[in-house]
Amino acid sequence: MSRPILKGIQPHYILHKTLARQFKVDRFLSALPLSAWPDFTKVVDTHVLHHNKHLKSGQETFDTLVASFQIISIKKSFPALSSYFSQVLAYYMEKKKEFVDTYDHKVEKHKCEMALSSEMVEKVMMNLKKESLGLHEKYLRGDILTDSESKRLSTSFSSIINTIECSDTEQIPIAKEDWHMFCQAIKEKYTIHKKKLSKKIIENWYLIAKLAENTKSLEKSRQLLEVILVKERNDYCKKMYKIFEFILDLYEENEFMFKEGNEEKLTEQDYMSAIWSPLLKKIHHLHGKSIRLKTQARTGKTNYRFVVDVGNKQVDLGVGEAIRRLDDYPGKLVREGKDVVDRFLQTCSQGSPDQSSSFILQTAGLCGKLSSVQLIQPQVYAAVSHFTVDIPPNILCLAPFIDTLRILMTMTQKMECMAQKILISHEYGQPKTSNNYKSWSAQTFYFPKTHKSTRKPTLVLK
């Protein structure tokens, strides 16, 4: 059906409130000019704005509007209005699904915006810090805090809202429903999409993986990859196929690590040095040569950092750790991620809140989790979970490796962008004082271990 046409009445005419009461129709009909009613986007945006906290579903709103259109369409004493709203009624009935879907989508978006309002963020942060003050007093009395309490204390005092593990009922700072809405809004706002690869590249990987699965060997897969490389003319595709070749090498050269039952014989350092570090370096080289990976082995885990060399200094772009078991609440890693955000703001004159984030990668064996720390308001940060990053345990299930590759490429590409901004600022000698967002940084609070011999902190928090 074609859009309704106005005849005998001005397009900018708005139904008067007195007339709306006389007709006994929804008062919202007095909010828009007649010409706007066929425009679902304008109608929905205005309706959501008017009703704000008292929003209904798309179906309920549709029924209310249609009922009002029906009433006006039979008012024969107002022929121009009656004729126009008869057309509007027919138009809405034909496009009912489009209207309902548009409305429901807008309502969800509006709820997310409300959940992330400055008032809500302040309320969440205030409640978290109140809980942490109680935990700090408990510690000062000599009580030993649990691991979870210690992490919550440190992250809250560091002005970090942790949304990585929303189901942790111990740390919900507001009403449960509002908290889950807040976490969902954070995740939606800071959603990261996997790197897009061409259909040809993905299909070729699936062929390689299928051959390995069917033959239980990599020989045929290598032969196919050689043929693909010979025929390929695109430089980027060639680089991708070289990474595919590298992945096959990983499985052949580290056969012991992929053999079932050998997990207990391997350490975090083994997985890091043989699998994760070479893979990450290979992906870094695909997007540039600015990023460097630094590792440091410690008891029980291996820490690593993604850095860019600036003059005689190093600036962190992201942090990670290889541990025995993935942690749902990586407190120290989250705080280190916050420090990366702060240093980016202080180092890069082009830094801004929208660009200020850092990745934190946690790996355990062949599994991993990618999260980030985002600066969401002045001196308020949020830790956000993004993807699980898994390396297939054997050559019989190689297909999912392409998703892991896309995730790591996304991380690398964003860090390379950060590195270039930092290098440009350094190269052109732009003064750090030109960055208006340095004051957005908050102090990081590293809480000591909670055993009896630990010296109590002298820091007095206001």
N, C-alpha and C positions, 0 to 999 in steps of 0.2 A: 504494500500500500504506500502511496506517495504521502509526503508530509502534509499536515493540515494547512489549509490556506485561509488567511483572514480576509473577510469581505465585509465592508460596511463598518469597520471599526479600526482604530489606529493600532499598529503593532506594539507601541510602547504603553498601551493602556493597561492599567493594573486594577484588578477587581478591588473595589473599596471595601474596607473592613465592615462597614455598616451593611453593605449589600451581601457580604459573605454571611453575616449573622442572620440577615433576612432570609437568605436561601437555606440556612442551617447546614452549611458545608464546612469543611475543615478550614480553619483560619489561615493555614499555610497558603491557600490559594490567593491571598492578598500579598504574598511575598515576591511574586515574579510578574513581569509583563507577559501579556498573552503570547507574544512571539517566542518566548523561552520554553514553553511547555513541551514542544517536540524534542528539545535538546536534553537528553537524559543526564548527561554529565552535569549540566548547569542545574537541573532540577535536584539531582541527588546531592551535589555539593551544598546547595542552599538549604535543603531540608536537613542535612546532617548538622550544618552550622546552627540552624534555628533550634533544633531539638537537643543538641549537644549531649548531655548526660542521660537523656530519657529517650534513647534510640530504640526502635523496634526492628524486627527483621524486615528484609526486603519484601516478603510476601504480605506481611501485615500493612506495611506502608503502601504497597500497590493496591491492596483492597480498599484502604481509606481514600486514596486519591480517586480510584475508579468510581467509588460510591458518590463522591462529590461531583465528578464529571457527569455522572448519570442524572443527578438532581438538576444541574444547570442545563443539561441538554434538553430537558422537557419544559423549560421555562419559556413558553411561546410568547410571553409579553416582552421578552428580550431576544428578538429573532437573530440578531448578529451573534450574540453570545451563545445562544442555543445551537446555532448552526456550527460555530467553530468548535465548541466543546463536544459536539456529536462526532466531529472528525477526530478530535483529540482522543476521545474514548475508544473509537475504533482502532486508532493508531496504537494506543497502549495495549489493547487486548491482543493485537497481532504480534506485538513485540514484548510480550509479558516477560519471557525468560531473560531477554537482554536487560530489561529494567531491573528485575530482581537481582540478577548477577552483578550488575553495576552497583546497585545499592549495597548489597552484602559486602562486596569488595571494599567499598568506600568506608563502611562501618568498621571493618577490621582494621583498615589503615588509620582511621580516626582513633580507635581504641589504643593502637600502638603509640600514636602521637601523644595521647593523654597520659599513657603509662610512662612516657619518657619526658613528661613536662618537667621543668626545673623544680617545681614544688615537690613532685613525686621523687625525683632523684635526691633532693635535699632530705626528704623524709626518710628514705631508705638509708642514706649515708649516716644520718643522725642516729637512727635506731641501731645501726651496726656499731657505731662508735660508743653508744651508751652501753651496749652489751660488752664491748671490749674494755671499757673502763671498769666494769664489774669484774671481768676476768683479770685485769691488771691488779685490782685491789686484792683479789683472791690469791694471786701470785705473791704479792708483797707480804701477805700474811704467812707465807711459807708453804701454802698448798701447792701440790704438784698438778699442773694442768695436763689434760689429755693432749694427744697429738693434734686432734681436730681443734680443740680450744686454742692451742698455741698458734696454729695456722690462722684461725679466724681473727685472733688478736692482732697479729702482725699485718695481715692484709687490710683489716679495717683501719688500723692506725696509719696505714700507708695510703688511705683514701681509695682503696680498691674494692669495687663491688664484684664479688665472684659469682658469675652465672654459669660456670662450667658444670657444677653439680647442683642443679636446682632442687633435687629431691632430698637434699640434706636438711631434714626438718629441724635440726639443731640451730641452723644459721638463718632461718627465714625471719627477716626483720619486720615484715608487715603482714597483713592478712594473707592467708595462703593463696586465695584466688588472685589478689592483686599482685602478689609476688611472682606467681607463674606468668601472669600477663606481662609483668615488667621484664622478666627473663626472655619471654618470647619476643617482646618488642625490641630488646637489645639485639637478639640474634637475627631478627629480620632486618633491622637497620644496618647491621654490620655483616650482612651475608657476603660471603666470598664465593664466587663461581669458579668452577674448575676451568683450567685452560682449555680452550677449544682447539681441537685438532681436526684436520680434514677427514672426510669420510674414507678416503683412500688409505690414509695412514692407519686409521683404526681397523679397517677391514683387513689390511695386510698383517697387522699384529694378531688378529683373531685367526687368520690362516696359519701363521707361524705357531701359535699356541695349540691349534687343533692338530697339526702335524705331530707336535711333541706328545700330545695326549694319545693319539692313535698309535704311534710307533714306539712310545715309551723311550724315546731317544731324541737327541737334538740334531742328529745328523741331517735328516730331511729338512728340518727347519732352517739349518744353516745353508743348505743348498738353495732353498727357496729365497732366502734373504740375499744371497749372492746374485741371483737372477734379478731380483727387484732393484738392487743397487746398480747393476750394470745398465738397466733400462731407464733409471731415474735421471731426470735432467734438472730438477728443481733443487737448489742448494739446501734450502731448509729441510726438505723431505730427506735429502741425503744425510743430513745431520741427525735427524730422527731415527733413520734406519741404522746409523752407526751406534746410537744409544741402544737400539734393539739388539744389535750384535754384542754390545757390552753386557747387556742383561743375560744373554745366553752364556757369555764367558763367566759371569758371576756364579751361575749354577754349576758349570763344569769345573771351575777352579776351586770351588768351596763345597765340594760334594759332601764332605764330612758334616758340615754345618746344616745341610738340608736333610740329612738322614734322620729318620724318626728314632727317638730314643737317646740321641746324643745331647739333648738340651742341658742336662745336668752337668755335662763335662765342659760346657762353654760359659764364658763370662761375658759381662756387658761390653768389656773392652774388645773381646773377640768379635762380637757382632758389629761393633762400631768400626773397628779397623778394617775388617774384611768385607763388610756389606754396605753399611750406611754411609760411611765416609767416602768411599770410592764412587758410590752412586750419586751422592749429593754434589761432589766435585764435578762429575761428568755433566750433570744438569746445569750447574752454575756456568760451565764453559759454553753451554748452548746460548745463554742470554748475554754473555759478556765476560770480562775478565777482572771485574772490580771486586767481587766477593771472594773472601778467603775463609776457610774453615779452620778453626783452632780447637784442639781438644786437650783435655787435662784429666788424667785418670786419678780417681780418688777411691777410698775404701767403699766398696759397695755400689759405686756408680762411676760413670764417666761424664764429665761436663764438657760441653762444646759451645762455641760461639761463632756466629757469622759476622765477620768484620770487614771493613774497608780501610785501607791504609791511606791516611791523609797526612802528607808530610812525614814527620817522624813519629806520628801518633796513630793509634788505631781507634776507630769508632765502631761500636757495636751496631749491628743491624737486626740481630735476632739471637735468641739463646735456646739451648736445648740440653737434654740430659738422657743418657742411656742407663736404665736401671733394671733391676731384676723383675719388678712387677709394676705395671702402670698405676699411677696414683690418681684417684678421682679428684683430689684437691691438692695440686702441686703448689703449695704456698710459696716456697722460696723461689721457684721458677717464675711464678707470676710476678713476684716483686722484682726479680731481675728484668723481666719483660717491661715493667713500669719504668725502671731505670733507663732502658733503651729508648723509650718514648721521650723521657726527660732530656736525655743527651741529644736526641735528634732536634728537639726544639731549641736547645742551647747552642748547638753546633751549626745548624742550617738556617741561614737568614731567610730561606724560602719556606721554612717550616710553617705549617698551619694546623689547627686542630683536626681538620678533615683528613689530613695526610699523616697525622701522628698516630702511628700504631706500630706494634712490633709482634713478630711471630714467636711462639714458643712451641718447640717440638720435643715431645717426650717419646722415647722408644724403649721397648722391652723385648729383647729377642728380635723376632721378625715383625712385631706389631708396633704400632705407634699412634699417637694422637697429635693433631695439629690444632693449636688454639692461638689466640692473639690477645693483646692488651690494647684497649682503645682509650683515648682521652675523650670523654663524653661531655665534660663541662670543666670550667676552671677548677683545677685541683681535685677532680673526681675522675676515676678510671674504672673501666669494666673489663673483666676477664671473660672472653667469649670462646666457646668451643666451636670448632668448624668441621673437621673431618677425622675419621679413623684412617690410618695409613698402614696398610698391611702388605707385606711381601709374601707372595704365595709360597707355601712350604715345600713344594716340589714341582717338577716339570710337567706333571699331569694336570695342573690347574693354573696355567700361566695367564689365561685370559684376563683376570681381574688386575693384573699388573699395570695395564694401561691406565686404570683409574688412579692408582698410586702415582704413576708417572705424571699424570695431569695435575694432581694436587701439589706435588713437589715442584713442578714447573711454575704453578701459580705463585707459590711462596717465593721462589727464586726471582721471578719476574718483578714482583713487588719490591723485594729487597734491592734488586738492581736499580730500580727507579729511585729508591731512597739514597742509594750510594751515589748515583749521578747528581742528585740535588746537593748532597754534602760536598762532593768534589767540585762542583761548579761554584758553590759558595766560597770554598777555600781558594780556588784558582783565581777568582776575580777579587779576592780580598774584601768581600763584603763584610762589614762590621757586624758582630753578633748583636750589638745593641739595636740594630734595625729590626730585630724580630720582636714584634709586639706581644708575643705569646709566651715569653720566658716566665712571666709571673704566673702562668697556668700550672707550673710544676708544683708538686707537693713533696714534702719530706718522706723518705722511705724509712720504715721502722723494721729493723731486723731483730726479732726477738731471740733471746738465747735459748739453748736447749733446756728442757725442763727436768733436770735431775737434781738431786739434793745438793750436790757440790757446786752448782752454778751460782755465781755471784749475782745478787739481786740488782736489777738495773737502777741507775741513779737518775734516769730521765724522769722528770715530773711532767705529765701530760695535762694540759689545761683543758 
